[in-house]
Amino acid sequence: MTKVAIRFRLNGVERELDVQPGDTLLEVLRDRLGIKSPKTGCDHGDCGTCTIFLNGRTARSCLVLAAEADGCDIVTLEGIAQHPSPLMRQLAKHNSFQCGFCAPGVVLSATELLRANPHPTRREIQEAIAGNLCRCTGYTPILEGIEAAVEAAAIDAVSGASHD
């Protein structure tokens, strides 16, 4: 099989490599580039463990061919964690994750929601993270962490403070 040369930005760093036409982005990120936050879960895009940002929007990396990422901007949980946000701090404060398997999908989905809607309702938060399966927490501490981040951002907006 003929390899395909691709170029993309990964967590702020330009990357270039050759991939097989059938390689998924998840395989390339984990096996070739050592990015471990996106996990192999269901391999069907249902569980959310392989979630990344692809050109600023959440995507399931198990469903994206690596060749399709040519010219794209990719951000993983490792990239987000370089600059911890109030969301990440509140999720940690509320012990929102036990095993952490769902963390990439939850953090990126919640980040995407808060960018579009800084004051979501609980129902909107539930809808935003609905595609992320968590078997450890029962979702309550996750919801509480996201709600606390929303509240902290609202307080910061009123007081002019910033935690970043």
Protein Blocks (a to p, Z undefined) as FASTA:
>chain_A
ZZddddddeehiacdddddfklcfklmmmmmnopakbccfklnopnopmgcceehiacdf
klpcfklmgoiacddfklmmmmccfklmmmmmnopafnlmmmmmmmmmmmmmmmmmmcbc
fklmmmmmmmpccfklnommmmmmmmmmmmmmmmmmmnopafZZ
